Amino acid sequence: MHGEDCVSKTNGKTKDRTRRSQTFSIAQAAKELGVSAEWIRTQVSAGRVSPMRTSGKRSARHALTDADIATLRAASAEDPAAGGIAALTVVSRLETERANLLAQVAWERAIAQEQQKALENEHARTERLSAELELQRARIEALKALTVLDRLLGKHKVV
């Protein structure tokens, strides 16, 4: 009787009973949730859900209600043994992404340091060239200041 309207006969009369909520066997619940029946039995024995006991042909059986299914669905999302996406899996994925991002940051930092070093080298080279240019300008000005007589006497070689 899975969620159907139940009709029973009492003294030749038909009597409608109220619609009952759907119940599931452990195997049906396992199929519905995508977990193993053993995992559901573990949850029952741990007291996470308390299914109704029904009598079967040979022995008593568990009948899980919609509320039990909802509880088990929430539990399966947290439990790695259920095969659901557990918090540990999410944390592991986030740690992997963090490690990848740290590696990218380290790589970019190394590139930035190389570029900074190249910039400093270019700055030092520019300073050397600027100082050399000033020396050349001073020498040119000194040569321009020499007279013809100073040139004949060889003073231009000293400057």
C-alpha atoms as an extended CHARMM CRD file, in Angstrom:
* protein
*
       159  EXT
         1         1  MET       CA              0.0000000000        0.0000000000        0.0000000000  PROA      1               0.0000000000
         2         2  HSD       CA              2.2370000000        2.7510000000       -1.2640000000  PROA      2               0.0000000000
         3         3  GLY       CA              0.3020000000        5.9970000000       -0.9880000000  PROA      3               0.0000000000
         4         4  GLU       CA             -2.8390000000        4.5930000000       -2.5550000000  PROA      4               0.0000000000
         5         5  ASP       CA             -6.3790000000        5.0340000000       -1.3310000000  PROA      5               0.0000000000
         6         6  CYS       CA             -7.1100000000        1.9700000000        0.7490000000  PROA      6               0.0000000000
         7         7  VAL       CA            -10.5740000000        0.4640000000        0.5510000000  PROA      7               0.0000000000
         8         8  SER       CA            -11.6610000000       -2.2920000000        2.9020000000  PROA      8               0.0000000000
         9         9  LYS       CA            -14.9040000000       -4.2210000000        3.2800000000  PROA      9               0.0000000000
        10        10  THR       CA            -16.5720000000       -4.3990000000        6.6370000000  PROA      10              0.0000000000
        11        11  ASN       CA            -19.7380000000       -6.5110000000        6.9480000000  PROA      11              0.0000000000
        12        12  GLY       CA            -20.3800000000       -6.2890000000        3.2070000000  PROA      12              0.0000000000
        13        13  LYS       CA            -20.0810000000       -2.5060000000        3.1450000000  PROA      13              0.0000000000
        14        14  THR       CA            -17.2900000000       -0.5810000000        1.4960000000  PROA      14              0.0000000000
        15        15  LYS       CA            -15.4590000000        1.8050000000        3.7870000000  PROA      15              0.0000000000
        16        16  ASP       CA            -12.9050000000        4.3700000000        2.5980000000  PROA      16              0.0000000000
        17        17  ARG       CA             -9.9350000000        4.8790000000        4.8540000000  PROA      17              0.0000000000
        18        18  THR       CA             -7.9700000000        8.1170000000        4.7690000000  PROA      18              0.0000000000
        19        19  ARG       CA             -5.0300000000        8.3540000000        2.4490000000  PROA      19              0.0000000000
        20        20  ARG       CA             -1.8450000000        7.3090000000        4.2410000000  PROA      20              0.0000000000
        21        21  SER       CA              1.5770000000        8.7390000000        3.5510000000  PROA      21              0.0000000000
        22        22  GLN       CA              3.7940000000        6.6730000000        1.3450000000  PROA      22              0.0000000000
        23        23  THR       CA              6.0790000000        4.1820000000        3.0580000000  PROA      23              0.0000000000
        24        24  PHE       CA              9.2240000000        2.6330000000        1.6680000000  PROA      24              0.0000000000
        25        25  SER       CA             11.0800000000       -0.5420000000        2.3790000000  PROA      25              0.0000000000
        26        26  ILE       CA             14.8000000000       -0.2390000000        3.0180000000  PROA      26              0.0000000000
        27        27  ALA       CA             15.5410000000       -1.4520000000       -0.5210000000  PROA      27              0.0000000000
        28        28  GLN       CA             13.1120000000        1.0730000000       -2.0340000000  PROA      28              0.0000000000
        29        29  ALA       CA             14.5460000000        3.8840000000        0.0850000000  PROA      29              0.0000000000
        30        30  ALA       CA             18.0710000000        2.9200000000       -0.9530000000  PROA      30              0.0000000000
        31        31  LYS       CA             17.0620000000        3.0560000000       -4.6190000000  PROA      31              0.0000000000
        32        32  GLU       CA             15.2540000000        6.3820000000       -4.0940000000  PROA      32              0.0000000000
        33        33  LEU       CA             18.2540000000        7.9620000000       -2.3460000000  PROA      33              0.0000000000
        34        34  GLY       CA             20.9620000000        6.3450000000       -4.4590000000  PROA      34              0.0000000000
        35        35  VAL       CA             22.6800000000        4.7800000000       -1.4430000000  PROA      35              0.0000000000
        36        36  SER       CA             23.1810000000        1.2220000000       -0.2840000000  PROA      36              0.0000000000
        37        37  ALA       CA             20.6190000000       -0.6060000000        1.8300000000  PROA      37              0.0000000000
        38        38  GLU       CA             23.4220000000       -1.3530000000        4.3000000000  PROA      38              0.0000000000
        39        39  TRP       CA             24.0140000000        2.3820000000        4.7920000000  PROA      39              0.0000000000
        40        40  ILE       CA             20.3130000000        2.8650000000        5.5810000000  PROA      40              0.0000000000
        41        41  ARG       CA             20.4100000000       -0.0320000000        8.0680000000  PROA      41              0.0000000000
        42        42  THR       CA             23.4290000000        1.6320000000        9.7050000000  PROA      42              0.0000000000
        43        43  GLN       CA             21.4830000000        4.8800000000       10.0140000000  PROA      43              0.0000000000
        44        44  VAL       CA             18.5200000000        3.0120000000       11.5360000000  PROA      44              0.0000000000
        45        45  SER       CA             20.7530000000        1.2330000000       14.0670000000  PROA      45              0.0000000000
        46        46  ALA       CA             22.4660000000        4.5620000000       14.8740000000  PROA      46              0.0000000000
        47        47  GLY       CA             19.0440000000        6.0000000000       15.7020000000  PROA      47              0.0000000000
        48        48  ARG       CA             19.0680000000        8.6910000000       13.0340000000  PROA      48              0.0000000000
        49        49  VAL       CA             15.6450000000        7.5130000000       11.8470000000  PROA      49              0.0000000000
        50        50  SER       CA             13.0600000000        5.2810000000       13.5260000000  PROA      50              0.0000000000
        51        51  PRO       CA             11.0530000000        3.4760000000       10.9050000000  PROA      51              0.0000000000
        52        52  MET       CA              7.7990000000        1.7180000000       11.6430000000  PROA      52              0.0000000000
        53        53  ARG       CA              7.9400000000       -2.0500000000       11.9880000000  PROA      53              0.0000000000
        54        54  THR       CA              5.5720000000       -3.9930000000        9.7800000000  PROA      54              0.0000000000
        55        55  SER       CA              5.0640000000       -7.7110000000        9.6730000000  PROA      55              0.0000000000
        56        56  GLY       CA              6.1680000000       -9.3430000000        6.4700000000  PROA      56              0.0000000000
        57        57  LYS       CA              5.5950000000      -12.8650000000        5.1640000000  PROA      57              0.0000000000
        58        58  ARG       CA              8.5290000000      -14.2810000000        7.0960000000  PROA      58              0.0000000000
        59        59  SER       CA              9.7000000000      -11.5600000000        9.4510000000  PROA      59              0.0000000000
        60        60  ALA       CA              9.1640000000       -7.9870000000       10.5690000000  PROA      60              0.0000000000
        61        61  ARG       CA             10.2110000000       -5.2970000000        8.1160000000  PROA      61              0.0000000000
        62        62  HSD       CA             11.0460000000       -1.6100000000        8.3660000000  PROA      62              0.0000000000
        63        63  ALA       CA              8.6870000000        0.8930000000        6.7490000000  PROA      63              0.0000000000
        64        64  LEU       CA             10.3110000000        4.2720000000        6.1790000000  PROA      64              0.0000000000
        65        65  THR       CA              8.0510000000        7.3240000000        5.8940000000  PROA      65              0.0000000000
        66        66  ASP       CA              8.5070000000       10.4210000000        3.7440000000  PROA      66              0.0000000000
        67        67  ALA       CA              9.9370000000       12.2220000000        6.7870000000  PROA      67              0.0000000000
        68        68  ASP       CA             12.4660000000        9.4010000000        7.2840000000  PROA      68              0.0000000000
        69        69  ILE       CA             13.4520000000        9.6760000000        3.6130000000  PROA      69              0.0000000000
        70        70  ALA       CA             13.9650000000       13.4340000000        3.9710000000  PROA      70              0.0000000000
        71        71  THR       CA             16.1440000000       12.8780000000        7.0680000000  PROA      71              0.0000000000
        72        72  LEU       CA             18.1870000000       10.2190000000        5.2710000000  PROA      72              0.0000000000
        73        73  ARG       CA             18.5560000000       12.4590000000        2.2050000000  PROA      73              0.0000000000
        74        74  ALA       CA             20.0470000000       15.2020000000        4.3910000000  PROA      74              0.0000000000
        75        75  ALA       CA             22.2940000000       12.6860000000        6.1460000000  PROA      75              0.0000000000
        76        76  SER       CA             23.5170000000       11.2160000000        2.8630000000  PROA      76              0.0000000000
        77        77  ALA       CA             24.6600000000       14.6490000000        1.7250000000  PROA      77              0.0000000000
        78        78  GLU       CA             26.9210000000       14.8750000000        4.7710000000  PROA      78              0.0000000000
        79        79  ASP       CA             28.2020000000       11.3050000000        4.9790000000  PROA      79              0.0000000000
        80        80  PRO       CA             31.0220000000       10.2150000000        2.6410000000  PROA      80              0.0000000000
        81        81  ALA       CA             30.0280000000        6.5740000000        3.2390000000  PROA      81              0.0000000000
        82        82  ALA       CA             26.6920000000        7.3030000000        1.5620000000  PROA      82              0.0000000000
        83        83  GLY       CA             28.3860000000        8.4270000000       -1.6140000000  PROA      83              0.0000000000
        84        84  GLY       CA             26.9240000000       11.9120000000       -1.3380000000  PROA      84              0.0000000000
        85        85  ILE       CA             28.7960000000       15.1610000000       -1.6780000000  PROA      85              0.0000000000
        86        86  ALA       CA             30.1630000000       15.4550000000        1.8220000000  PROA      86              0.0000000000
        87        87  ALA       CA             31.5450000000       18.5250000000        3.4830000000  PROA      87              0.0000000000
        88        88  LEU       CA             34.9490000000       16.8390000000        3.4920000000  PROA      88              0.0000000000
        89        89  THR       CA             34.8000000000       16.4970000000       -0.2770000000  PROA      89              0.0000000000
        90        90  VAL       CA             33.9450000000       20.1660000000       -0.6490000000  PROA      90              0.0000000000
        91        91  VAL       CA             36.7290000000       21.1350000000        1.7520000000  PROA      91              0.0000000000
        92        92  SER       CA             39.1640000000       18.9240000000       -0.1320000000  PROA      92              0.0000000000
        93        93  ARG       CA             38.1720000000       20.5160000000       -3.4400000000  PROA      93              0.0000000000
        94        94  LEU       CA             38.5250000000       23.9970000000       -1.9560000000  PROA      94              0.0000000000
        95        95  GLU       CA             41.9420000000       23.1470000000       -0.5240000000  PROA      95              0.0000000000
        96        96  THR       CA             43.0460000000       21.9160000000       -3.9480000000  PROA      96              0.0000000000
        97        97  GLU       CA             41.7990000000       25.1290000000       -5.5550000000  PROA      97              0.0000000000
        98        98  ARG       CA             43.5640000000       27.1480000000       -2.8550000000  PROA      98              0.0000000000
        99        99  ALA       CA             46.8280000000       25.2710000000       -3.4900000000  PROA      99              0.0000000000
       100       100  ASN       CA             46.4700000000       25.9390000000       -7.2210000000  PROA      100             0.0000000000
       101       101  LEU       CA             45.8100000000       29.6250000000       -6.5900000000  PROA      101             0.0000000000
       102       102  LEU       CA             48.8140000000       29.8420000000       -4.2540000000  PROA      102             0.0000000000
       103       103  ALA       CA             50.9680000000       28.2670000000       -6.9520000000  PROA      103             0.0000000000
       104       104  GLN       CA             49.6770000000       30.8070000000       -9.4800000000  PROA      104             0.0000000000
       105       105  VAL       CA             50.3780000000       33.6540000000       -7.0350000000  PROA      105             0.0000000000
       106       106  ALA       CA             53.9060000000       32.3350000000       -6.4420000000  PROA      106             0.0000000000
       107       107  TRP       CA             54.4750000000       32.1050000000      -10.2010000000  PROA      107             0.0000000000
       108       108  GLU       CA             53.1840000000       35.6360000000      -10.7860000000  PROA      108             0.0000000000
       109       109  ARG       CA             55.2520000000       36.9090000000       -7.8470000000  PROA      109             0.0000000000
       110       110  ALA       CA             58.3940000000       35.3470000000       -9.3630000000  PROA      110             0.0000000000
       111       111  ILE       CA             57.6330000000       37.0140000000      -12.6940000000  PROA      111             0.0000000000
       112       112  ALA       CA             57.0470000000       40.3510000000      -10.9520000000  PROA      112             0.0000000000
       113       113  GLN       CA             60.3480000000       40.0020000000       -9.0770000000  PROA      113             0.0000000000
       114       114  GLU       CA             62.1840000000       39.2810000000      -12.3340000000  PROA      114             0.0000000000
       115       115  GLN       CA             60.5720000000       42.3130000000      -13.9340000000  PROA      115             0.0000000000
       116       116  GLN       CA             61.4480000000       44.4470000000      -10.8970000000  PROA      116             0.0000000000
       117       117  LYS       CA             65.0660000000       43.2910000000      -11.0980000000  PROA      117             0.0000000000
       118       118  ALA       CA             65.1710000000       44.0490000000      -14.8360000000  PROA      118             0.0000000000
       119       119  LEU       CA             63.6790000000       47.4940000000      -14.1240000000  PROA      119             0.0000000000
       120       120  GLU       CA             66.3070000000       48.1690000000      -11.4510000000  PROA      120             0.0000000000
       121       121  ASN       CA             69.0720000000       47.0850000000      -13.8620000000  PROA      121             0.0000000000
       122       122  GLU       CA             67.6870000000       49.4090000000      -16.5410000000  PROA      122             0.0000000000
       123       123  HSD       CA             67.4960000000       52.2450000000      -14.0060000000  PROA      123             0.0000000000
       124       124  ALA       CA             71.1380000000       51.6870000000      -13.0010000000  PROA      124             0.0000000000
       125       125  ARG       CA             72.1390000000       51.5540000000      -16.6860000000  PROA      125             0.0000000000
       126       126  THR       CA             70.2410000000       54.8040000000      -17.3020000000  PROA      126             0.0000000000
       127       127  GLU       CA             72.0530000000       56.4550000000      -14.3760000000  PROA      127             0.0000000000
       128       128  ARG       CA             75.4580000000       55.3030000000      -15.7190000000  PROA      128             0.0000000000
       129       129  LEU       CA             74.6330000000       56.5580000000      -19.2110000000  PROA      129             0.0000000000
       130       130  SER       CA             73.4090000000       59.8650000000      -17.7910000000  PROA      130             0.0000000000
       131       131  ALA       CA             76.6540000000       60.3220000000      -15.8330000000  PROA      131             0.0000000000
       132       132  GLU       CA             78.6830000000       59.4250000000      -18.9390000000  PROA      132             0.0000000000
       133       133  LEU       CA             76.6640000000       61.9040000000      -20.9980000000  PROA      133             0.0000000000
       134       134  GLU       CA             77.3730000000       64.6560000000      -18.4700000000  PROA      134             0.0000000000
       135       135  LEU       CA             81.1070000000       63.8800000000      -18.6760000000  PROA      135             0.0000000000
       136       136  GLN       CA             80.9710000000       64.0480000000      -22.4620000000  PROA      136             0.0000000000
       137       137  ARG       CA             79.1120000000       67.3690000000      -22.3620000000  PROA      137             0.0000000000
       138       138  ALA       CA             81.6540000000       68.8000000000      -19.9420000000  PROA      138             0.0000000000
       139       139  ARG       CA             84.4770000000       67.6190000000      -22.2140000000  PROA      139             0.0000000000
       140       140  ILE       CA             82.7970000000       69.1840000000      -25.2550000000  PROA      140             0.0000000000
       141       141  GLU       CA             82.3550000000       72.4880000000      -23.4120000000  PROA      141             0.0000000000
       142       142  ALA       CA             86.0240000000       72.3840000000      -22.3600000000  PROA      142             0.0000000000
       143       143  LEU       CA             87.0740000000       71.7150000000      -25.9440000000  PROA      143             0.0000000000
       144       144  LYS       CA             84.9240000000       74.5830000000      -27.1840000000  PROA      144             0.0000000000
       145       145  ALA       CA             86.6090000000       76.8880000000      -24.6630000000  PROA      145             0.0000000000
       146       146  LEU       CA             90.0860000000       76.1620000000      -26.0660000000  PROA      146             0.0000000000
       147       147  THR       CA             91.6010000000       78.7560000000      -28.3100000000  PROA      147             0.0000000000
       148       148  VAL       CA             93.5310000000       78.1130000000      -31.4740000000  PROA      148             0.0000000000
       149       149  LEU       CA             96.7890000000       78.5400000000      -29.5690000000  PROA      149             0.0000000000
       150       150  ASP       CA             95.7040000000       76.0000000000      -26.9300000000  PROA      150             0.0000000000
       151       151  ARG       CA             94.9380000000       73.5480000000      -29.7090000000  PROA      151             0.0000000000
       152       152  LEU       CA             98.3180000000       74.0780000000      -31.3160000000  PROA      152             0.0000000000
       153       153  LEU       CA            100.0020000000       73.5130000000      -27.9930000000  PROA      153             0.0000000000
       154       154  GLY       CA             98.1180000000       70.1410000000      -27.6560000000  PROA      154             0.0000000000
       155       155  LYS       CA             95.9090000000       71.0460000000      -24.7060000000  PROA      155             0.0000000000
       156       156  HSD       CA             92.9430000000       69.4610000000      -26.5040000000  PROA      156             0.0000000000
       157       157  LYS       CA             94.5520000000       66.0630000000      -25.9220000000  PROA      157             0.0000000000
       158       158  VAL       CA             94.5250000000       66.5780000000      -22.1670000000  PROA      158             0.0000000000
       159       159  VAL       CA             90.8710000000       67.6290000000      -22.0220000000  PROA      159             0.0000000000
